[in-house]
Amino acid sequence: MIFIVLIWIACAFICGTMASSRNRSPLGWGIAGLFFGVFAILLLALVGHQYVPDHRDRGDSA
């Protein structure tokens, strides 16, 4: 039983770390990893990186 709990906690940590590196919410994905385990890790791997526009991408010359 303790082994299963440790697996779920590890999944939450892995999801949070992966989400942070992909510009997504580490807290939200960590909670998703806690509840859904390996399935949340797979989903996060499938959705990939989130694009965050930079101020240089606006097209202004300012």
N, CA, C and O atoms as CSV, one atom per row, in Angstrom:
chain,resi,resn,atom,element,x,y,z
A,1,MET,N,N,0.819,-1.201,0.000
A,1,MET,CA,C,0.000,0.000,0.000
A,1,MET,C,C,0.856,1.255,0.000
A,1,MET,O,O,0.565,2.217,-0.712
A,2,ILE,N,N,1.901,1.241,0.795
A,2,ILE,CA,C,2.787,2.409,0.853
A,2,ILE,C,C,3.474,2.612,-0.491
A,2,ILE,O,O,3.702,3.747,-0.909
A,3,PHE,N,N,3.803,1.519,-1.165
A,3,PHE,CA,C,4.442,1.603,-2.473
A,3,PHE,C,C,3.545,2.343,-3.468
A,3,PHE,O,O,4.034,3.155,-4.254
A,4,ILE,N,N,2.256,2.073,-3.442
A,4,ILE,CA,C,1.312,2.728,-4.349
A,4,ILE,C,C,1.225,4.218,-4.052
A,4,ILE,O,O,1.183,5.032,-4.974
A,5,VAL,N,N,1.198,4.581,-2.782
A,5,VAL,CA,C,1.151,5.991,-2.396
A,5,VAL,C,C,2.417,6.705,-2.863
A,5,VAL,O,O,2.348,7.838,-3.338
A,6,LEU,N,N,3.560,6.059,-2.732
A,6,LEU,CA,C,4.818,6.655,-3.195
A,6,LEU,C,C,4.828,6.842,-4.711
A,6,LEU,O,O,5.374,7.825,-5.210
A,7,ILE,N,N,4.232,5.913,-5.437
A,7,ILE,CA,C,4.134,6.036,-6.896
A,7,ILE,C,C,3.286,7.252,-7.260
A,7,ILE,O,O,3.652,8.020,-8.150
A,8,TRP,N,N,2.144,7.432,-6.569
A,8,TRP,CA,C,1.268,8.573,-6.864
A,8,TRP,C,C,1.954,9.896,-6.538
A,8,TRP,O,O,1.802,10.866,-7.280
A,9,ILE,N,N,2.704,9.951,-5.444
A,9,ILE,CA,C,3.434,11.172,-5.088
A,9,ILE,C,C,4.527,11.444,-6.115
A,9,ILE,O,O,4.751,12.593,-6.496
A,10,ALA,N,N,5.205,10.397,-6.561
A,10,ALA,CA,C,6.233,10.558,-7.588
A,10,ALA,C,C,5.613,11.069,-8.892
A,10,ALA,O,O,6.204,11.910,-9.569
A,11,CYS,N,N,4.440,10.572,-9.242
A,11,CYS,CA,C,3.752,11.050,-10.444
A,11,CYS,C,C,3.411,12.531,-10.332
A,11,CYS,O,O,3.543,13.275,-11.304
A,12,ALA,N,N,2.976,12.958,-9.164
A,12,ALA,CA,C,2.671,14.376,-8.950
A,12,ALA,C,C,3.920,15.220,-9.111
A,12,ALA,O,O,3.870,16.278,-9.739
A,13,PHE,N,N,5.040,14.777,-8.556
A,13,PHE,CA,C,6.292,15.512,-8.672
A,13,PHE,C,C,6.762,15.563,-10.128
A,13,PHE,O,O,7.193,16.613,-10.605
A,14,ILE,N,N,6.682,14.450,-10.823
A,14,ILE,CA,C,7.103,14.395,-12.226
A,14,ILE,C,C,6.232,15.315,-13.081
A,14,ILE,O,O,6.744,16.031,-13.941
A,15,CYS,N,N,4.926,15.297,-12.849
A,15,CYS,CA,C,4.022,16.177,-13.599
A,15,CYS,C,C,4.335,17.644,-13.341
A,15,CYS,O,O,4.363,18.444,-14.276
A,16,GLY,N,N,4.567,18.002,-12.093
A,16,GLY,CA,C,4.896,19.385,-11.772
A,16,GLY,C,C,6.184,19.837,-12.427
A,16,GLY,O,O,6.269,20.957,-12.931
A,17,THR,N,N,7.187,18.973,-12.424
A,17,THR,CA,C,8.471,19.305,-13.044
A,17,THR,C,C,8.336,19.419,-14.561
A,17,THR,O,O,8.867,20.348,-15.169
A,18,MET,N,N,7.627,18.473,-15.166
A,18,MET,CA,C,7.415,18.516,-16.614
A,18,MET,C,C,6.618,19.757,-17.015
A,18,MET,O,O,6.936,20.406,-18.012
A,19,ALA,N,N,5.598,20.083,-16.248
A,19,ALA,CA,C,4.764,21.244,-16.563
A,19,ALA,C,C,5.571,22.535,-16.475
A,19,ALA,O,O,5.418,23.422,-17.315
A,20,SER,N,N,6.409,22.640,-15.487
A,20,SER,CA,C,7.236,23.833,-15.339
A,20,SER,C,C,8.158,24.023,-16.535
A,20,SER,O,O,8.347,25.147,-17.000
A,21,SER,N,N,8.725,22.947,-17.031
A,21,SER,CA,C,9.628,23.051,-18.180
A,21,SER,C,C,8.875,23.301,-19.485
A,21,SER,O,O,9.487,23.659,-20.491
A,22,ARG,N,N,7.550,23.116,-19.480
A,22,ARG,CA,C,6.734,23.319,-20.681
A,22,ARG,C,C,5.877,24.584,-20.594
A,22,ARG,O,O,4.926,24.734,-21.361
A,23,ASN,N,N,6.196,25.489,-19.676
A,23,ASN,CA,C,5.464,26.750,-19.480
A,23,ASN,C,C,3.990,26.512,-19.163
A,23,ASN,O,O,3.118,27.243,-19.634
A,24,ARG,N,N,3.723,25.494,-18.368
A,24,ARG,CA,C,2.362,25.197,-17.913
A,24,ARG,C,C,2.332,25.274,-16.392
A,24,ARG,O,O,3.384,25.372,-15.759
A,25,SER,N,N,1.160,25.233,-15.807
A,25,SER,CA,C,0.991,25.386,-14.364
A,25,SER,C,C,1.526,24.160,-13.609
A,25,SER,O,O,0.940,23.081,-13.696
A,26,PRO,N,N,2.631,24.319,-12.870
A,26,PRO,CA,C,3.154,23.174,-12.119
A,26,PRO,C,C,2.201,22.695,-11.021
A,26,PRO,O,O,2.089,21.494,-10.776
A,27,LEU,N,N,1.520,23.623,-10.368
A,27,LEU,CA,C,0.596,23.239,-9.301
A,27,LEU,C,C,-0.590,22.458,-9.859
A,27,LEU,O,O,-0.953,21.407,-9.331
A,28,GLY,N,N,-1.182,22.969,-10.915
A,28,GLY,CA,C,-2.332,22.294,-11.516
A,28,GLY,C,C,-1.982,20.914,-12.045
A,28,GLY,O,O,-2.720,19.951,-11.834
A,29,TRP,N,N,-0.854,20.824,-12.732
A,29,TRP,CA,C,-0.455,19.523,-13.275
A,29,TRP,C,C,0.037,18.594,-12.181
A,29,TRP,O,O,-0.097,17.377,-12.301
A,30,GLY,N,N,0.609,19.148,-11.108
A,30,GLY,CA,C,1.009,18.313,-9.980
A,30,GLY,C,C,-0.199,17.680,-9.314
A,30,GLY,O,O,-0.170,16.506,-8.945
A,31,ILE,N,N,-1.259,18.458,-9.162
A,31,ILE,CA,C,-2.499,17.922,-8.594
A,31,ILE,C,C,-3.100,16.878,-9.544
A,31,ILE,O,O,-3.596,15.840,-9.106
A,32,ALA,N,N,-3.049,17.170,-10.852
A,32,ALA,CA,C,-3.547,16.189,-11.822
A,32,ALA,C,C,-2.733,14.901,-11.732
A,32,ALA,O,O,-3.291,13.807,-11.824
A,33,GLY,N,N,-1.425,15.023,-11.554
A,33,GLY,CA,C,-0.579,13.846,-11.407
A,33,GLY,C,C,-0.891,13.067,-10.143
A,33,GLY,O,O,-0.792,11.840,-10.116
A,34,LEU,N,N,-1.270,13.786,-9.100
A,34,LEU,CA,C,-1.625,13.123,-7.846
A,34,LEU,C,C,-2.900,12.299,-8.004
A,34,LEU,O,O,-3.004,11.193,-7.473
A,35,PHE,N,N,-3.864,12.845,-8.735
A,35,PHE,CA,C,-5.138,12.146,-8.895
A,35,PHE,C,C,-5.130,11.107,-10.021
A,35,PHE,O,O,-5.731,10.041,-9.890
A,36,PHE,N,N,-4.445,11.421,-11.130
A,36,PHE,CA,C,-4.527,10.558,-12.303
A,36,PHE,C,C,-3.248,9.772,-12.580
A,36,PHE,O,O,-3.235,8.906,-13.455
A,37,GLY,N,N,-2.183,10.060,-11.852
A,37,GLY,CA,C,-0.952,9.283,-11.948
A,37,GLY,C,C,-0.307,9.297,-13.316
A,37,GLY,O,O,-0.091,10.356,-13.905
A,38,VAL,N,N,-0.004,8.121,-13.813
A,38,VAL,CA,C,0.725,7.972,-15.070
A,38,VAL,C,C,-0.062,8.561,-16.240
A,38,VAL,O,O,0.532,9.034,-17.209
A,39,PHE,N,N,-1.379,8.536,-16.160
A,39,PHE,CA,C,-2.189,9.087,-17.243
A,39,PHE,C,C,-1.973,10.587,-17.402
A,39,PHE,O,O,-1.984,11.092,-18.525
A,40,ALA,N,N,-1.777,11.305,-16.307
A,40,ALA,CA,C,-1.503,12.747,-16.380
A,40,ALA,C,C,-0.129,12.986,-17.002
A,40,ALA,O,O,0.045,13.936,-17.765
A,41,ILE,N,N,0.840,12.144,-16.686
A,41,ILE,CA,C,2.172,12.283,-17.288
A,41,ILE,C,C,2.082,12.078,-18.795
A,41,ILE,O,O,2.669,12.839,-19.564
A,42,LEU,N,N,1.355,11.060,-19.215
A,42,LEU,CA,C,1.202,10.804,-20.647
A,42,LEU,C,C,0.480,11.950,-21.351
A,42,LEU,O,O,0.869,12.345,-22.450
A,43,LEU,N,N,-0.559,12.481,-20.729
A,43,LEU,CA,C,-1.290,13.594,-21.321
A,43,LEU,C,C,-0.406,14.822,-21.436
A,43,LEU,O,O,-0.428,15.501,-22.462
A,44,LEU,N,N,0.362,15.115,-20.415
A,44,LEU,CA,C,1.261,16.267,-20.451
A,44,LEU,C,C,2.326,16.096,-21.523
A,44,LEU,O,O,2.711,17.068,-22.173
A,45,ALA,N,N,2.803,14.878,-21.714
A,45,ALA,CA,C,3.786,14.621,-22.768
A,45,ALA,C,C,3.155,14.818,-24.147
A,45,ALA,O,O,3.830,15.251,-25.081
A,46,LEU,N,N,1.880,14.506,-24.278
A,46,LEU,CA,C,1.207,14.653,-25.565
A,46,LEU,C,C,0.890,16.107,-25.910
A,46,LEU,O,O,0.993,16.498,-27.073
A,47,VAL,N,N,0.506,16.914,-24.917
A,47,VAL,CA,C,0.130,18.298,-25.217
A,47,VAL,C,C,1.341,19.166,-25.519
A,47,VAL,O,O,1.204,20.176,-26.209
A,48,GLY,N,N,2.502,18.813,-25.035
A,48,GLY,CA,C,3.725,19.535,-25.385
A,48,GLY,C,C,3.866,20.887,-24.718
A,48,GLY,O,O,3.281,21.149,-23.668
A,49,HIS,N,N,4.660,21.743,-25.354
A,49,HIS,CA,C,4.991,23.054,-24.804
A,49,HIS,C,C,3.885,24.060,-25.091
A,49,HIS,O,O,3.195,23.980,-26.108
A,50,GLN,N,N,3.732,25.008,-24.173
A,50,GLN,CA,C,2.787,26.094,-24.372
A,50,GLN,C,C,3.574,27.304,-24.847
A,50,GLN,O,O,4.579,27.675,-24.241
A,51,TYR,N,N,3.117,27.918,-25.930
A,51,TYR,CA,C,3.800,29.081,-26.493
A,51,TYR,C,C,3.459,30.313,-25.681
A,51,TYR,O,O,2.287,30.618,-25.458
A,52,VAL,N,N,4.488,31.017,-25.240
A,52,VAL,CA,C,4.315,32.272,-24.518
A,52,VAL,C,C,4.891,33.371,-25.394
A,52,VAL,O,O,6.103,33.420,-25.604
A,53,PRO,N,N,4.028,34.267,-25.918
A,53,PRO,CA,C,4.536,35.299,-26.824
A,53,PRO,C,C,5.491,36.245,-26.110
A,53,PRO,O,O,5.300,36.602,-24.948
A,54,ASP,N,N,6.486,36.622,-26.821
A,54,ASP,CA,C,7.490,37.553,-26.314
A,54,ASP,C,C,7.128,38.950,-26.804
A,54,ASP,O,O,6.444,39.098,-27.816
A,55,HIS,N,N,7.578,39.959,-26.100
A,55,HIS,CA,C,7.271,41.323,-26.519
A,55,HIS,C,C,7.887,41.635,-27.881
A,55,HIS,O,O,7.432,42.559,-28.556
A,56,ARG,N,N,8.888,40.905,-28.292
A,56,ARG,CA,C,9.512,41.126,-29.607
A,56,ARG,C,C,8.659,40.554,-30.724
A,56,ARG,O,O,8.892,40.876,-31.889
A,57,ASP,N,N,7.681,39.717,-30.410
A,57,ASP,CA,C,6.848,39.088,-31.419
A,57,ASP,C,C,5.631,39.935,-31.821
A,57,ASP,O,O,4.845,39.506,-32.665
A,58,ARG,N,N,5.463,41.108,-31.243
A,58,ARG,CA,C,4.283,41.912,-31.521
A,58,ARG,C,C,4.334,42.602,-32.870
A,58,ARG,O,O,3.290,42.964,-33.413
A,59,GLY,N,N,5.493,42.787,-33.409
A,59,GLY,CA,C,5.612,43.469,-34.695
A,59,GLY,C,C,5.824,44.966,-34.551
A,59,GLY,O,O,5.974,45.657,-35.559
A,60,ASP,N,N,5.841,45.492,-33.326
A,60,ASP,CA,C,6.086,46.929,-33.127
A,60,ASP,C,C,7.561,47.213,-33.377
A,60,ASP,O,O,8.414,46.335,-33.250
A,61,SER,N,N,7.828,48.425,-33.724
A,61,SER,CA,C,9.228,48.821,-33.837
A,61,SER,C,C,9.648,49.641,-32.622
A,61,SER,O,O,10.720,50.246,-32.616
A,62,ALA,N,N,8.811,49.659,-31.605
A,62,ALA,CA,C,9.081,50.460,-30.405
A,62,ALA,C,C,10.103,49.874,-29.588
A,62,ALA,O,O,10.449,50.423,-28.542
